[in-house]
């Protein structure tokens, strides 16, 4: 690393700390020539290759913006969407690729969105997969019914806040000893 003060091309690392949920690292360095200290920041890049061939850095904000349209009027909040975007990024990074196709990002959104809210999932899938007919919707709904997902996280949170506590009326059976 080149020293920003004396332009010497050698420095030593004094301290390293993870930042941004582990996706980056902050390093405190000291120049071996002038002994002045400076800070560097390293992040691993995840690039998205768009259909046009252009590349851009992965953006959780773009994932949230795209999914929030599908979640309009649904019981998903900002925290749910932020968690979904984080899960999408983690799943894409888990593949170990530095560059992913935009199509792969869309596919990575589908599973966590289905767990969050099946109606939002259906809305997103209809646009993403270019549903052209009623049969496309019916086929996807049939798949949703055939393969139940985990309970909707957003719906479950709303239901747990509004539901009355359940009271058990069962009486425990007496214990008998010999």
ZIQUI-V344470 format. One record per residue. N is the residue number from 0. OMEGA is omega in whole degrees, 0 to 359 (none if undefined). D_FIRST is the distance of its C-alpha to the first C-alpha in Angstrom with 2 decimals. Layout:
N	OMEGA	D_FIRST
N	OMEGA	D_FIRST
This chain:
0	181	0.00
1	179	3.79
2	180	6.41
3	183	8.99
4	185	11.73
5	178	11.72
6	176	9.21
7	188	8.39
8	179	5.81
9	177	5.94
10	177	6.18
11	180	8.70
12	180	9.89
13	184	13.11
14	176	14.56
15	178	14.54
16	175	17.31
17	177	18.72
18	175	19.64
19	176	21.94
20	176	24.31
21	181	21.77
22	179	20.35
23	178	17.00
24	178	14.89
25	180	13.61
26	173	11.11
27	184	11.45
28	175	8.85
29	180	9.98
30	180	8.86
31	180	10.78
32	185	12.29
33	180	13.60
34	176	13.58
35	182	13.06
36	177	11.93
37	183	10.40
38	174	10.64
39	179	8.99
40	179	11.50
41	174	11.87
42	175	15.25
43	182	17.09
44	170	18.92
45	184	22.61
46	178	24.01
47	177	27.73
48	182	29.48
49	180	32.36
50	181	35.73
51	182	34.98
52	178	32.02
53	177	29.47
54	175	26.64
55	179	25.50
56	176	23.63
57	181	26.03
58	175	27.60
59	181	29.68
60	179	31.32
61	177	32.70
62	181	34.09
63	180	35.74
64	180	37.14
65	182	38.68
66	182	40.11
67	177	41.41
68	179	43.81
69	183	45.29
70	180	45.56
71	179	47.49
72	180	50.57
73	184	49.46
74	177	48.77
75	180	44.97
76	183	42.94
77	179	39.40
78	177	38.23
79	181	39.77
80	177	37.96
81	178	34.56
82	177	35.16
83	180	36.25
84	178	33.08
85	179	31.00
86	178	33.17
87	180	32.78
88	180	28.98
89	180	29.08
90	178	31.59
91	179	29.58
92	181	26.37
93	179	28.59
94	178	29.29
95	179	25.71
96	176	25.65
97	180	22.74
98	178	25.45
99	177	28.96
100	178	32.00
101	178	33.38
102	179	36.56
103	177	34.84
104	179	33.70
105	179	37.34
106	180	38.60
107	179	36.25
108	189	37.72
109	184	41.30
110	179	41.55
111	178	40.12
112	178	42.08
113	178	45.23
114	180	44.77
115	184	44.25
116	184	47.24
117	178	49.32
118	177	50.68
119	177	47.22
120	181	46.30
121	177	49.36
122	182	48.57
123	181	44.99
124	181	46.17
125	178	48.93
126	185	46.56
127	182	43.76
128	177	46.22
129	176	48.45
130	183	51.66
131	184	54.48
132	177	57.56
133	179	59.12
134	178	59.08
135	178	55.28
136	181	55.36
137	179	58.16
138	180	56.33
139	177	53.21
140	177	55.40
141	177	57.21
142	178	53.92
143	180	53.01
144	183	56.41
145	182	56.29
146	182	52.86
147	177	52.72
148	175	49.28
149	178	48.44
150	180	50.06
151	183	48.54
152	182	46.03
153	180	46.76
154	180	50.51
155	180	50.56
156	179	48.94
157	181	51.48
158	181	54.36
159	179	53.44
160	185	53.46
161	184	56.82
162	176	58.68
163	180	61.32
164	180	60.90
165	179	62.68
166	181	65.53
167	179	66.81
168	181	70.58
169	178	70.67
170	182	72.55
171	180	71.25
172	179	73.68
173	179	75.55
174	178	74.60
175	177	77.38
176	179	77.54
177	none	79.87
